[in-house]
Amino acid sequence: MSESESKLNLDGPIFARIPRDENGPVFAEPWQAQAFAIAVKLSEEGHFTWKEWAATLADELKAAADRGDPDDGSRYYEHWLAALERLVAAKGLSDPQALSERKEAWADAYRHTPHGKPVVLRTNL
């Protein structure tokens, strides 16, 4: 991987839709920051290049537009997460079934967590 392919450029076109302030990206929910950080870390570790990332995210955004999803930025990180999941599966870092099972476990955990309490995922997964 070349230096230019691996470097994170927050001013590049891939990040154009990310809400930001003078200090950089801002996130509406903690999971958005976590998805962002995971993508950055996996790229830094050499699992994919930013060129691969940009192409995968662009595919996700195009698919969303083709489905008629609104282009108002409200679902940007959902597309980011979908791109991340695709790359993780494509690179053999996890498989789609394991990702699906983990997402369902989290969904079950938050559905059964009283309001205001931290969501805890059972460890027997």
Secondary structure, 3 states (H helix, E strand, C coil): CCHHHHCCCCCCHHHCCCCEECCEECCCCHHHHHHHHHHHHHHHCCCCCHHHHHHHHHHHHHHHHHHCCCCCCCCHHHHHHHHHHHHHHHCCCCCHHHHHHHHHHHHHHHHCCCCCCCCCCCCCC
